[in-house]
Amino acid sequence: MSLETILLWAVIGLIAGWLASAVVGGGYGVIGDIVVGVVGAFIGGFIFRALDAGEPFGGLAGTIFVAFIGAVVLLLLLRLIHSSTLRKA
């Protein structure tokens, strides 16, 4: 994996994670947004493949959109897990 690929993943992750944090709430900072966005890209890719739907539009914008959807799902799951652990305590 080249340095360019890693930087592209980081930029896509940062944008998708930041957008998802803006929509769902609960910012995790720059590094956290990158992680949420990159993990969200995997989740979004899995969701879109499971639904047998391709990227809604091509290029970088489509990749960011798929990562954004996955990041929103991830943040909602994290919020659900966090709230259920608070109720138990």
HTML snippet that shows the backbone in 3Dmol.js (N, CA, C, O; Angstrom):
<script src="https://3Dmol.org/build/3Dmol-min.js"></script>
<div id="view" style="width:600px;height:400px;position:relative"></div>
<script>
const pdb = `
ATOM      1  N   MET A   1       0.851  -1.170   0.000  1.00  0.00           N
ATOM      2  CA  MET A   1       0.000   0.000   0.000  1.00  0.00           C
ATOM      3  C   MET A   1       0.900   1.239   0.000  1.00  0.00           C
ATOM      4  O   MET A   1       1.812   1.362   0.819  1.00  0.00           O
ATOM      5  N   SER A   2       0.630   2.136  -0.919  1.00  0.00           N
ATOM      6  CA  SER A   2       1.475   3.310  -1.059  1.00  0.00           C
ATOM      7  C   SER A   2       1.051   4.412  -0.083  1.00  0.00           C
ATOM      8  O   SER A   2      -0.037   4.372   0.492  1.00  0.00           O
ATOM      9  N   LEU A   3       1.922   5.378   0.084  1.00  0.00           N
ATOM     10  CA  LEU A   3       1.636   6.508   0.952  1.00  0.00           C
ATOM     11  C   LEU A   3       0.437   7.294   0.425  1.00  0.00           C
ATOM     12  O   LEU A   3      -0.372   7.797   1.204  1.00  0.00           O
ATOM     13  N   GLU A   4       0.326   7.397  -0.895  1.00  0.00           N
ATOM     14  CA  GLU A   4      -0.806   8.102  -1.499  1.00  0.00           C
ATOM     15  C   GLU A   4      -2.133   7.434  -1.143  1.00  0.00           C
ATOM     16  O   GLU A   4      -3.114   8.119  -0.855  1.00  0.00           O
ATOM     17  N   THR A   5      -2.167   6.112  -1.162  1.00  0.00           N
ATOM     18  CA  THR A   5      -3.378   5.373  -0.815  1.00  0.00           C
ATOM     19  C   THR A   5      -3.751   5.596   0.640  1.00  0.00           C
ATOM     20  O   THR A   5      -4.922   5.809   0.957  1.00  0.00           O
ATOM     21  N   ILE A   6      -2.777   5.551   1.515  1.00  0.00           N
ATOM     22  CA  ILE A   6      -3.032   5.763   2.944  1.00  0.00           C
ATOM     23  C   ILE A   6      -3.552   7.173   3.187  1.00  0.00           C
ATOM     24  O   ILE A   6      -4.489   7.365   3.962  1.00  0.00           O
ATOM     25  N   LEU A   7      -2.947   8.163   2.526  1.00  0.00           N
ATOM     26  CA  LEU A   7      -3.425   9.540   2.681  1.00  0.00           C
ATOM     27  C   LEU A   7      -4.834   9.714   2.134  1.00  0.00           C
ATOM     28  O   LEU A   7      -5.633  10.452   2.711  1.00  0.00           O
ATOM     29  N   LEU A   8      -5.148   9.047   1.032  1.00  0.00           N
ATOM     30  CA  LEU A   8      -6.492   9.124   0.473  1.00  0.00           C
ATOM     31  C   LEU A   8      -7.506   8.513   1.426  1.00  0.00           C
ATOM     32  O   LEU A   8      -8.586   9.074   1.616  1.00  0.00           O
ATOM     33  N   TRP A   9      -7.183   7.377   2.027  1.00  0.00           N
ATOM     34  CA  TRP A   9      -8.061   6.754   3.012  1.00  0.00           C
ATOM     35  C   TRP A   9      -8.281   7.691   4.199  1.00  0.00           C
ATOM     36  O   TRP A   9      -9.398   7.820   4.700  1.00  0.00           O
ATOM     37  N   ALA A  10      -7.206   8.341   4.642  1.00  0.00           N
ATOM     38  CA  ALA A  10      -7.313   9.255   5.784  1.00  0.00           C
ATOM     39  C   ALA A  10      -8.201  10.444   5.448  1.00  0.00           C
ATOM     40  O   ALA A  10      -9.009  10.864   6.276  1.00  0.00           O
ATOM     41  N   VAL A  11      -8.063  10.988   4.250  1.00  0.00           N
ATOM     42  CA  VAL A  11      -8.883  12.138   3.862  1.00  0.00           C
ATOM     43  C   VAL A  11     -10.347  11.737   3.726  1.00  0.00           C
ATOM     44  O   VAL A  11     -11.231  12.447   4.204  1.00  0.00           O
ATOM     45  N   ILE A  12     -10.608  10.608   3.081  1.00  0.00           N
ATOM     46  CA  ILE A  12     -11.986  10.124   2.951  1.00  0.00           C
ATOM     47  C   ILE A  12     -12.561   9.831   4.331  1.00  0.00           C
ATOM     48  O   ILE A  12     -13.706  10.186   4.613  1.00  0.00           O
ATOM     49  N   GLY A  13     -11.779   9.189   5.191  1.00  0.00           N
ATOM     50  CA  GLY A  13     -12.233   8.897   6.548  1.00  0.00           C
ATOM     51  C   GLY A  13     -12.523  10.155   7.336  1.00  0.00           C
ATOM     52  O   GLY A  13     -13.516  10.220   8.060  1.00  0.00           O
ATOM     53  N   LEU A  14     -11.662  11.162   7.205  1.00  0.00           N
ATOM     54  CA  LEU A  14     -11.864  12.413   7.929  1.00  0.00           C
ATOM     55  C   LEU A  14     -13.143  13.102   7.475  1.00  0.00           C
ATOM     56  O   LEU A  14     -13.934  13.553   8.304  1.00  0.00           O
ATOM     57  N   ILE A  15     -13.350  13.186   6.176  1.00  0.00           N
ATOM     58  CA  ILE A  15     -14.551  13.853   5.655  1.00  0.00           C
ATOM     59  C   ILE A  15     -15.804  13.092   6.063  1.00  0.00           C
ATOM     60  O   ILE A  15     -16.758  13.688   6.563  1.00  0.00           O
ATOM     61  N   ALA A  16     -15.809  11.781   5.853  1.00  0.00           N
ATOM     62  CA  ALA A  16     -16.989  10.976   6.189  1.00  0.00           C
ATOM     63  C   ALA A  16     -17.252  10.978   7.692  1.00  0.00           C
ATOM     64  O   ALA A  16     -18.400  11.101   8.119  1.00  0.00           O
ATOM     65  N   GLY A  17     -16.201  10.844   8.493  1.00  0.00           N
ATOM     66  CA  GLY A  17     -16.365  10.849   9.953  1.00  0.00           C
ATOM     67  C   GLY A  17     -16.841  12.183  10.469  1.00  0.00           C
ATOM     68  O   GLY A  17     -17.685  12.238  11.363  1.00  0.00           O
ATOM     69  N   TRP A  18     -16.307  13.277   9.913  1.00  0.00           N
ATOM     70  CA  TRP A  18     -16.729  14.610  10.330  1.00  0.00           C
ATOM     71  C   TRP A  18     -18.192  14.858   9.964  1.00  0.00           C
ATOM     72  O   TRP A  18     -18.956  15.381  10.776  1.00  0.00           O
ATOM     73  N   LEU A  19     -18.584  14.483   8.743  1.00  0.00           N
ATOM     74  CA  LEU A  19     -19.978  14.650   8.324  1.00  0.00           C
ATOM     75  C   LEU A  19     -20.916  13.829   9.203  1.00  0.00           C
ATOM     76  O   LEU A  19     -21.970  14.313   9.616  1.00  0.00           O
ATOM     77  N   ALA A  20     -20.532  12.591   9.485  1.00  0.00           N
ATOM     78  CA  ALA A  20     -21.374  11.734  10.324  1.00  0.00           C
ATOM     79  C   ALA A  20     -21.470  12.292  11.737  1.00  0.00           C
ATOM     80  O   ALA A  20     -22.543  12.257  12.339  1.00  0.00           O
ATOM     81  N   SER A  21     -20.374  12.805  12.273  1.00  0.00           N
ATOM     82  CA  SER A  21     -20.406  13.413  13.607  1.00  0.00           C
ATOM     83  C   SER A  21     -21.290  14.650  13.617  1.00  0.00           C
ATOM     84  O   SER A  21     -21.970  14.920  14.607  1.00  0.00           O
ATOM     85  N   ALA A  22     -21.285  15.404  12.521  1.00  0.00           N
ATOM     86  CA  ALA A  22     -22.129  16.594  12.431  1.00  0.00           C
ATOM     87  C   ALA A  22     -23.607  16.214  12.383  1.00  0.00           C
ATOM     88  O   ALA A  22     -24.447  16.935  12.921  1.00  0.00           O
ATOM     89  N   VAL A  23     -23.931  15.097  11.751  1.00  0.00           N
ATOM     90  CA  VAL A  23     -25.324  14.666  11.630  1.00  0.00           C
ATOM     91  C   VAL A  23     -25.794  13.968  12.904  1.00  0.00           C
ATOM     92  O   VAL A  23     -26.863  14.280  13.429  1.00  0.00           O
ATOM     93  N   VAL A  24     -24.996  13.026  13.396  1.00  0.00           N
ATOM     94  CA  VAL A  24     -25.401  12.208  14.545  1.00  0.00           C
ATOM     95  C   VAL A  24     -25.039  12.879  15.864  1.00  0.00           C
ATOM     96  O   VAL A  24     -25.759  12.737  16.852  1.00  0.00           O
ATOM     97  N   GLY A  25     -23.938  13.604  15.884  1.00  0.00           N
ATOM     98  CA  GLY A  25     -23.459  14.226  17.115  1.00  0.00           C
ATOM     99  C   GLY A  25     -22.378  13.387  17.754  1.00  0.00           C
ATOM    100  O   GLY A  25     -22.169  12.229  17.392  1.00  0.00           O
ATOM    101  N   GLY A  26     -21.703  13.980  18.696  1.00  0.00           N
ATOM    102  CA  GLY A  26     -20.674  13.248  19.429  1.00  0.00           C
ATOM    103  C   GLY A  26     -19.355  13.211  18.715  1.00  0.00           C
ATOM    104  O   GLY A  26     -18.921  12.144  18.280  1.00  0.00           O
ATOM    105  N   GLY A  27     -18.699  14.344  18.578  1.00  0.00           N
ATOM    106  CA  GLY A  27     -17.414  14.400  17.905  1.00  0.00           C
ATOM    107  C   GLY A  27     -16.333  13.682  18.690  1.00  0.00           C
ATOM    108  O   GLY A  27     -16.313  13.720  19.921  1.00  0.00           O
ATOM    109  N   TYR A  28     -15.436  13.028  17.970  1.00  0.00           N
ATOM    110  CA  TYR A  28     -14.337  12.300  18.589  1.00  0.00           C
ATOM    111  C   TYR A  28     -12.988  12.926  18.272  1.00  0.00           C
ATOM    112  O   TYR A  28     -11.951  12.319  18.542  1.00  0.00           O
ATOM    113  N   GLY A  29     -12.982  14.128  17.706  1.00  0.00           N
ATOM    114  CA  GLY A  29     -11.736  14.776  17.327  1.00  0.00           C
ATOM    115  C   GLY A  29     -11.285  14.318  15.950  1.00  0.00           C
ATOM    116  O   GLY A  29     -11.933  13.484  15.318  1.00  0.00           O
ATOM    117  N   VAL A  30     -10.187  14.862  15.500  1.00  0.00           N
ATOM    118  CA  VAL A  30      -9.709  14.586  14.143  1.00  0.00           C
ATOM    119  C   VAL A  30      -9.356  13.112  13.964  1.00  0.00           C
ATOM    120  O   VAL A  30      -9.803  12.482  13.006  1.00  0.00           O
ATOM    121  N   ILE A  31      -8.570  12.566  14.865  1.00  0.00           N
ATOM    122  CA  ILE A  31      -8.164  11.159  14.751  1.00  0.00           C
ATOM    123  C   ILE A  31      -9.377  10.253  14.883  1.00  0.00           C
ATOM    124  O   ILE A  31      -9.508   9.284  14.135  1.00  0.00           O
ATOM    125  N   GLY A  32     -10.254  10.552  15.812  1.00  0.00           N
ATOM    126  CA  GLY A  32     -11.473   9.754  15.984  1.00  0.00           C
ATOM    127  C   GLY A  32     -12.360   9.804  14.756  1.00  0.00           C
ATOM    128  O   GLY A  32     -12.932   8.787  14.364  1.00  0.00           O
ATOM    129  N   ASP A  33     -12.484  10.985  14.136  1.00  0.00           N
ATOM    130  CA  ASP A  33     -13.283  11.102  12.922  1.00  0.00           C
ATOM    131  C   ASP A  33     -12.684  10.300  11.776  1.00  0.00           C
ATOM    132  O   ASP A  33     -13.414   9.698  10.988  1.00  0.00           O
ATOM    133  N   ILE A  34     -11.347  10.290  11.679  1.00  0.00           N
ATOM    134  CA  ILE A  34     -10.696   9.488  10.645  1.00  0.00           C
ATOM    135  C   ILE A  34     -10.998   8.012  10.864  1.00  0.00           C
ATOM    136  O   ILE A  34     -11.357   7.304   9.924  1.00  0.00           O
ATOM    137  N   VAL A  35     -10.854   7.546  12.099  1.00  0.00           N
ATOM    138  CA  VAL A  35     -11.116   6.132  12.414  1.00  0.00           C
ATOM    139  C   VAL A  35     -12.574   5.789  12.137  1.00  0.00           C
ATOM    140  O   VAL A  35     -12.866   4.766  11.518  1.00  0.00           O
ATOM    141  N   VAL A  36     -13.497   6.646  12.595  1.00  0.00           N
ATOM    142  CA  VAL A  36     -14.928   6.405  12.365  1.00  0.00           C
ATOM    143  C   VAL A  36     -15.214   6.369  10.862  1.00  0.00           C
ATOM    144  O   VAL A  36     -15.980   5.523  10.400  1.00  0.00           O
ATOM    145  N   GLY A  37     -14.612   7.269  10.106  1.00  0.00           N
ATOM    146  CA  GLY A  37     -14.833   7.303   8.661  1.00  0.00           C
ATOM    147  C   GLY A  37     -14.278   6.093   7.942  1.00  0.00           C
ATOM    148  O   GLY A  37     -14.932   5.553   7.050  1.00  0.00           O
ATOM    149  N   VAL A  38     -13.078   5.654   8.311  1.00  0.00           N
ATOM    150  CA  VAL A  38     -12.473   4.484   7.661  1.00  0.00           C
ATOM    151  C   VAL A  38     -13.248   3.219   8.011  1.00  0.00           C
ATOM    152  O   VAL A  38     -13.544   2.411   7.131  1.00  0.00           O
ATOM    153  N   VAL A  39     -13.576   3.042   9.278  1.00  0.00           N
ATOM    154  CA  VAL A  39     -14.391   1.883   9.674  1.00  0.00           C
ATOM    155  C   VAL A  39     -15.773   1.990   9.022  1.00  0.00           C
ATOM    156  O   VAL A  39     -16.343   0.989   8.586  1.00  0.00           O
ATOM    157  N   GLY A  40     -16.298   3.206   8.963  1.00  0.00           N
ATOM    158  CA  GLY A  40     -17.580   3.426   8.300  1.00  0.00           C
ATOM    159  C   GLY A  40     -17.536   3.065   6.828  1.00  0.00           C
ATOM    160  O   GLY A  40     -18.538   2.606   6.279  1.00  0.00           O
ATOM    161  N   ALA A  41     -16.402   3.261   6.176  1.00  0.00           N
ATOM    162  CA  ALA A  41     -16.268   2.885   4.767  1.00  0.00           C
ATOM    163  C   ALA A  41     -16.434   1.377   4.598  1.00  0.00           C
ATOM    164  O   ALA A  41     -17.074   0.922   3.651  1.00  0.00           O
ATOM    165  N   PHE A  42     -15.860   0.608   5.511  1.00  0.00           N
ATOM    166  CA  PHE A  42     -16.033  -0.848   5.450  1.00  0.00           C
ATOM    167  C   PHE A  42     -17.480  -1.235   5.718  1.00  0.00           C
ATOM    168  O   PHE A  42     -18.039  -2.081   5.020  1.00  0.00           O
ATOM    169  N   ILE A  43     -18.085  -0.622   6.721  1.00  0.00           N
ATOM    170  CA  ILE A  43     -19.478  -0.921   7.047  1.00  0.00           C
ATOM    171  C   ILE A  43     -20.394  -0.508   5.895  1.00  0.00           C
ATOM    172  O   ILE A  43     -21.285  -1.262   5.505  1.00  0.00           O
ATOM    173  N   GLY A  44     -20.171   0.687   5.355  1.00  0.00           N
ATOM    174  CA  GLY A  44     -20.977   1.157   4.228  1.00  0.00           C
ATOM    175  C   GLY A  44     -20.830   0.260   3.016  1.00  0.00           C
ATOM    176  O   GLY A  44     -21.815  -0.054   2.347  1.00  0.00           O
ATOM    177  N   GLY A  45     -19.603  -0.154   2.730  1.00  0.00           N
ATOM    178  CA  GLY A  45     -19.387  -1.077   1.615  1.00  0.00           C
ATOM    179  C   GLY A  45     -20.115  -2.385   1.821  1.00  0.00           C
ATOM    180  O   GLY A  45     -20.700  -2.926   0.883  1.00  0.00           O
ATOM    181  N   PHE A  46     -20.088  -2.900   3.040  1.00  0.00           N
ATOM    182  CA  PHE A  46     -20.800  -4.142   3.357  1.00  0.00           C
ATOM    183  C   PHE A  46     -22.304  -3.953   3.178  1.00  0.00           C
ATOM    184  O   PHE A  46     -22.973  -4.809   2.600  1.00  0.00           O
ATOM    185  N   ILE A  47     -22.838  -2.834   3.671  1.00  0.00           N
ATOM    186  CA  ILE A  47     -24.278  -2.572   3.560  1.00  0.00           C
ATOM    187  C   ILE A  47     -24.694  -2.464   2.095  1.00  0.00           C
ATOM    188  O   ILE A  47     -25.678  -3.077   1.679  1.00  0.00           O
ATOM    189  N   PHE A  48     -23.951  -1.693   1.319  1.00  0.00           N
ATOM    190  CA  PHE A  48     -24.314  -1.509  -0.090  1.00  0.00           C
ATOM    191  C   PHE A  48     -24.185  -2.802  -0.877  1.00  0.00           C
ATOM    192  O   PHE A  48     -24.989  -3.053  -1.774  1.00  0.00           O
ATOM    193  N   ARG A  49     -23.180  -3.642  -0.559  1.00  0.00           N
ATOM    194  CA  ARG A  49     -23.054  -4.938  -1.229  1.00  0.00           C
ATOM    195  C   ARG A  49     -24.175  -5.872  -0.808  1.00  0.00           C
ATOM    196  O   ARG A  49     -24.706  -6.607  -1.640  1.00  0.00           O
ATOM    197  N   ALA A  50     -24.549  -5.860   0.476  1.00  0.00           N
ATOM    198  CA  ALA A  50     -25.622  -6.728   0.960  1.00  0.00           C
ATOM    199  C   ALA A  50     -26.961  -6.358   0.319  1.00  0.00           C
ATOM    200  O   ALA A  50     -27.793  -7.230   0.066  1.00  0.00           O
ATOM    201  N   LEU A  51     -27.165  -5.082   0.060  1.00  0.00           N
ATOM    202  CA  LEU A  51     -28.394  -4.634  -0.592  1.00  0.00           C
ATOM    203  C   LEU A  51     -28.312  -4.739  -2.108  1.00  0.00           C
ATOM    204  O   LEU A  51     -29.261  -4.388  -2.809  1.00  0.00           O
ATOM    205  N   ASP A  52     -27.181  -5.220  -2.618  1.00  0.00           N
ATOM    206  CA  ASP A  52     -26.926  -5.354  -4.039  1.00  0.00           C
ATOM    207  C   ASP A  52     -27.092  -4.013  -4.758  1.00  0.00           C
ATOM    208  O   ASP A  52     -27.614  -3.942  -5.870  1.00  0.00           O
ATOM    209  N   ALA A  53     -26.638  -2.971  -4.095  1.00  0.00           N
ATOM    210  CA  ALA A  53     -26.687  -1.624  -4.658  1.00  0.00           C
ATOM    211  C   ALA A  53     -25.254  -1.131  -4.831  1.00  0.00           C
ATOM    212  O   ALA A  53     -24.434  -1.258  -3.922  1.00  0.00           O
ATOM    213  N   GLY A  54     -24.965  -0.584  -5.971  1.00  0.00           N
ATOM    214  CA  GLY A  54     -23.646  -0.012  -6.192  1.00  0.00           C
ATOM    215  C   GLY A  54     -23.586   1.371  -5.571  1.00  0.00           C
ATOM    216  O   GLY A  54     -24.538   1.829  -4.939  1.00  0.00           O
ATOM    217  N   GLU A  55     -22.469   2.019  -5.760  1.00  0.00           N
ATOM    218  CA  GLU A  55     -22.368   3.401  -5.299  1.00  0.00           C
ATOM    219  C   GLU A  55     -23.435   4.221  -6.013  1.00  0.00           C
ATOM    220  O   GLU A  55     -23.644   4.044  -7.214  1.00  0.00           O
ATOM    221  N   PRO A  56     -24.112   5.112  -5.301  1.00  0.00           N
ATOM    222  CA  PRO A  56     -25.169   5.902  -5.930  1.00  0.00           C
ATOM    223  C   PRO A  56     -24.644   6.825  -7.020  1.00  0.00           C
ATOM    224  O   PRO A  56     -25.378   7.171  -7.945  1.00  0.00           O
ATOM    225  N   PHE A  57     -23.397   7.220  -6.920  1.00  0.00           N
ATOM    226  CA  PHE A  57     -22.732   7.996  -7.963  1.00  0.00           C
ATOM    227  C   PHE A  57     -21.255   7.670  -7.889  1.00  0.00           C
ATOM    228  O   PHE A  57     -20.752   7.258  -6.844  1.00  0.00           O
ATOM    229  N   GLY A  58     -20.574   7.851  -8.979  1.00  0.00           N
ATOM    230  CA  GLY A  58     -19.191   7.396  -9.063  1.00  0.00           C
ATOM    231  C   GLY A  58     -18.188   8.381  -8.505  1.00  0.00           C
ATOM    232  O   GLY A  58     -18.530   9.479  -8.065  1.00  0.00           O
ATOM    233  N   GLY A  59     -16.959   7.959  -8.539  1.00  0.00           N
ATOM    234  CA  GLY A  59     -15.868   8.818  -8.150  1.00  0.00           C
ATOM    235  C   GLY A  59     -15.684   8.951  -6.651  1.00  0.00           C
ATOM    236  O   GLY A  59     -16.205   8.169  -5.856  1.00  0.00           O
ATOM    237  N   LEU A  60     -14.930   9.963  -6.304  1.00  0.00           N
ATOM    238  CA  LEU A  60     -14.593  10.221  -4.906  1.00  0.00           C
ATOM    239  C   LEU A  60     -15.832  10.561  -4.082  1.00  0.00           C
ATOM    240  O   LEU A  60     -15.945  10.150  -2.928  1.00  0.00           O
ATOM    241  N   ALA A  61     -16.757  11.311  -4.673  1.00  0.00           N
ATOM    242  CA  ALA A  61     -17.985  11.681  -3.949  1.00  0.00           C
ATOM    243  C   ALA A  61     -18.809  10.450  -3.574  1.00  0.00           C
ATOM    244  O   ALA A  61     -19.381  10.397  -2.485  1.00  0.00           O
ATOM    245  N   GLY A  62     -18.875   9.463  -4.464  1.00  0.00           N
ATOM    246  CA  GLY A  62     -19.596   8.224  -4.157  1.00  0.00           C
ATOM    247  C   GLY A  62     -18.927   7.442  -3.042  1.00  0.00           C
ATOM    248  O   GLY A  62     -19.601   6.869  -2.186  1.00  0.00           O
ATOM    249  N   THR A  63     -17.614   7.418  -3.051  1.00  0.00           N
ATOM    250  CA  THR A  63     -16.861   6.737  -1.996  1.00  0.00           C
ATOM    251  C   THR A  63     -17.093   7.416  -0.649  1.00  0.00           C
ATOM    252  O   THR A  63     -17.298   6.748   0.364  1.00  0.00           O
ATOM    253  N   ILE A  64     -17.060   8.743  -0.646  1.00  0.00           N
ATOM    254  CA  ILE A  64     -17.303   9.483   0.597  1.00  0.00           C
ATOM    255  C   ILE A  64     -18.729   9.251   1.076  1.00  0.00           C
ATOM    256  O   ILE A  64     -18.960   9.123   2.278  1.00  0.00           O
ATOM    257  N   PHE A  65     -19.692   9.195   0.154  1.00  0.00           N
ATOM    258  CA  PHE A  65     -21.082   8.958   0.531  1.00  0.00           C
ATOM    259  C   PHE A  65     -21.257   7.598   1.192  1.00  0.00           C
ATOM    260  O   PHE A  65     -21.907   7.491   2.231  1.00  0.00           O
ATOM    261  N   VAL A  66     -20.678   6.555   0.593  1.00  0.00           N
ATOM    262  CA  VAL A  66     -20.770   5.209   1.166  1.00  0.00           C
ATOM    263  C   VAL A  66     -20.107   5.179   2.545  1.00  0.00           C
ATOM    264  O   VAL A  66     -20.650   4.585   3.476  1.00  0.00           O
ATOM    265  N   ALA A  67     -18.942   5.812   2.684  1.00  0.00           N
ATOM    266  CA  ALA A  67     -18.256   5.871   3.977  1.00  0.00           C
ATOM    267  C   ALA A  67     -19.079   6.660   4.987  1.00  0.00           C
ATOM    268  O   ALA A  67     -19.116   6.303   6.164  1.00  0.00           O
ATOM    269  N   PHE A  68     -19.738   7.727   4.543  1.00  0.00           N
ATOM    270  CA  PHE A  68     -20.588   8.527   5.413  1.00  0.00           C
ATOM    271  C   PHE A  68     -21.757   7.698   5.947  1.00  0.00           C
ATOM    272  O   PHE A  68     -22.047   7.745   7.142  1.00  0.00           O
ATOM    273  N   ILE A  69     -22.425   6.947   5.084  1.00  0.00           N
ATOM    274  CA  ILE A  69     -23.548   6.103   5.520  1.00  0.00           C
ATOM    275  C   ILE A  69     -23.061   5.079   6.542  1.00  0.00           C
ATOM    276  O   ILE A  69     -23.710   4.867   7.566  1.00  0.00           O
ATOM    277  N   GLY A  70     -21.935   4.450   6.273  1.00  0.00           N
ATOM    278  CA  GLY A  70     -21.375   3.485   7.222  1.00  0.00           C
ATOM    279  C   GLY A  70     -20.968   4.133   8.529  1.00  0.00           C
ATOM    280  O   GLY A  70     -21.143   3.540   9.594  1.00  0.00           O
ATOM    281  N   ALA A  71     -20.424   5.346   8.467  1.00  0.00           N
ATOM    282  CA  ALA A  71     -20.020   6.055   9.682  1.00  0.00           C
ATOM    283  C   ALA A  71     -21.236   6.450  10.515  1.00  0.00           C
ATOM    284  O   ALA A  71     -21.185   6.403  11.744  1.00  0.00           O
ATOM    285  N   VAL A  72     -22.317   6.836   9.862  1.00  0.00           N
ATOM    286  CA  VAL A  72     -23.556   7.148  10.597  1.00  0.00           C
ATOM    287  C   VAL A  72     -24.058   5.891  11.314  1.00  0.00           C
ATOM    288  O   VAL A  72     -24.432   5.954  12.484  1.00  0.00           O
ATOM    289  N   VAL A  73     -24.066   4.768  10.626  1.00  0.00           N
ATOM    290  CA  VAL A  73     -24.495   3.512  11.240  1.00  0.00           C
ATOM    291  C   VAL A  73     -23.591   3.174  12.425  1.00  0.00           C
ATOM    292  O   VAL A  73     -24.079   2.778  13.484  1.00  0.00           O
ATOM    293  N   LEU A  74     -22.285   3.328  12.253  1.00  0.00           N
ATOM    294  CA  LEU A  74     -21.339   3.048  13.336  1.00  0.00           C
ATOM    295  C   LEU A  74     -21.587   3.942  14.539  1.00  0.00           C
ATOM    296  O   LEU A  74     -21.622   3.459  15.671  1.00  0.00           O
ATOM    297  N   LEU A  75     -21.759   5.237  14.311  1.00  0.00           N
ATOM    298  CA  LEU A  75     -21.996   6.158  15.426  1.00  0.00           C
ATOM    299  C   LEU A  75     -23.308   5.864  16.134  1.00  0.00           C
ATOM    300  O   LEU A  75     -23.390   5.974  17.358  1.00  0.00           O
ATOM    301  N   LEU A  76     -24.328   5.493  15.387  1.00  0.00           N
ATOM    302  CA  LEU A  76     -25.607   5.133  16.018  1.00  0.00           C
ATOM    303  C   LEU A  76     -25.463   3.869  16.854  1.00  0.00           C
ATOM    304  O   LEU A  76     -26.027   3.779  17.945  1.00  0.00           O
ATOM    305  N   LEU A  77     -24.707   2.887  16.349  1.00  0.00           N
ATOM    306  CA  LEU A  77     -24.456   1.669  17.130  1.00  0.00           C
ATOM    307  C   LEU A  77     -23.652   1.972  18.385  1.00  0.00           C
ATOM    308  O   LEU A  77     -23.948   1.443  19.456  1.00  0.00           O
ATOM    309  N   LEU A  78     -22.634   2.822  18.260  1.00  0.00           N
ATOM    310  CA  LEU A  78     -21.842   3.200  19.432  1.00  0.00           C
ATOM    311  C   LEU A  78     -22.699   3.924  20.463  1.00  0.00           C
ATOM    312  O   LEU A  78     -22.561   3.688  21.663  1.00  0.00           O
ATOM    313  N   ARG A  79     -23.577   4.798  20.003  1.00  0.00           N
ATOM    314  CA  ARG A  79     -24.473   5.510  20.909  1.00  0.00           C
ATOM    315  C   ARG A  79     -25.424   4.534  21.603  1.00  0.00           C
ATOM    316  O   ARG A  79     -25.688   4.672  22.797  1.00  0.00           O
ATOM    317  N   LEU A  80     -25.940   3.548  20.860  1.00  0.00           N
ATOM    318  CA  LEU A  80     -26.845   2.550  21.432  1.00  0.00           C
ATOM    319  C   LEU A  80     -26.129   1.714  22.487  1.00  0.00           C
ATOM    320  O   LEU A  80     -26.673   1.470  23.564  1.00  0.00           O
ATOM    321  N   ILE A  81     -24.924   1.280  22.183  1.00  0.00           N
ATOM    322  CA  ILE A  81     -24.138   0.486  23.135  1.00  0.00           C
ATOM    323  C   ILE A  81     -23.806   1.307  24.368  1.00  0.00           C
ATOM    324  O   ILE A  81     -23.915   0.826  25.496  1.00  0.00           O
ATOM    325  N   HIS A  82     -23.399   2.558  24.146  1.00  0.00           N
ATOM    326  CA  HIS A  82     -23.038   3.426  25.267  1.00  0.00           C
ATOM    327  C   HIS A  82     -24.243   3.709  26.173  1.00  0.00           C
ATOM    328  O   HIS A  82     -24.110   3.704  27.397  1.00  0.00           O
ATOM    329  N   SER A  83     -25.390   3.949  25.593  1.00  0.00           N
ATOM    330  CA  SER A  83     -26.571   4.240  26.419  1.00  0.00           C
ATOM    331  C   SER A  83     -27.050   3.003  27.161  1.00  0.00           C
ATOM    332  O   SER A  83     -27.561   3.118  28.275  1.00  0.00           O
ATOM    333  N   SER A  84     -26.897   1.814  26.565  1.00  0.00           N
ATOM    334  CA  SER A  84     -27.334   0.599  27.265  1.00  0.00           C
ATOM    335  C   SER A  84     -26.395   0.262  28.414  1.00  0.00           C
ATOM    336  O   SER A  84     -26.838  -0.288  29.422  1.00  0.00           O
ATOM    337  N   THR A  85     -25.107   0.578  28.287  1.00  0.00           N
ATOM    338  CA  THR A  85     -24.187   0.316  29.394  1.00  0.00           C
ATOM    339  C   THR A  85     -24.395   1.317  30.518  1.00  0.00           C
ATOM    340  O   THR A  85     -24.161   0.996  31.683  1.00  0.00           O
ATOM    341  N   LEU A  86     -24.829   2.521  30.186  1.00  0.00           N
ATOM    342  CA  LEU A  86     -25.119   3.500  31.236  1.00  0.00           C
ATOM    343  C   LEU A  86     -26.351   3.123  32.036  1.00  0.00           C
ATOM    344  O   LEU A  86     -26.408   3.366  33.242  1.00  0.00           O
ATOM    345  N   ARG A  87     -27.337   2.531  31.377  1.00  0.00           N
ATOM    346  CA  ARG A  87     -28.554   2.108  32.085  1.00  0.00           C
ATOM    347  C   ARG A  87     -28.270   0.966  33.047  1.00  0.00           C
ATOM    348  O   ARG A  87     -28.900   0.871  34.101  1.00  0.00           O
ATOM    349  N   LYS A  88     -27.318   0.090  32.691  1.00  0.00           N
ATOM    350  CA  LYS A  88     -27.015  -1.052  33.544  1.00  0.00           C
ATOM    351  C   LYS A  88     -26.238  -0.640  34.785  1.00  0.00           C
ATOM    352  O   LYS A  88     -26.325  -1.295  35.823  1.00  0.00           O
ATOM    353  N   ALA A  89     -25.480   0.440  34.678  1.00  0.00           N
ATOM    354  CA  ALA A  89     -24.612   0.851  35.773  1.00  0.00           C
ATOM    355  C   ALA A  89     -25.358   1.575  36.865  1.00  0.00           C
ATOM    356  O   ALA A  89     -24.756   1.983  37.858  1.00  0.00           O
TER     357      ALA A  89
END
`;
const viewer = $3Dmol.createViewer("view");
viewer.addModel(pdb, "pdb");
viewer.setStyle({}, {cartoon: {color: "spectrum"}});
viewer.zoomTo();
viewer.render();
</script>
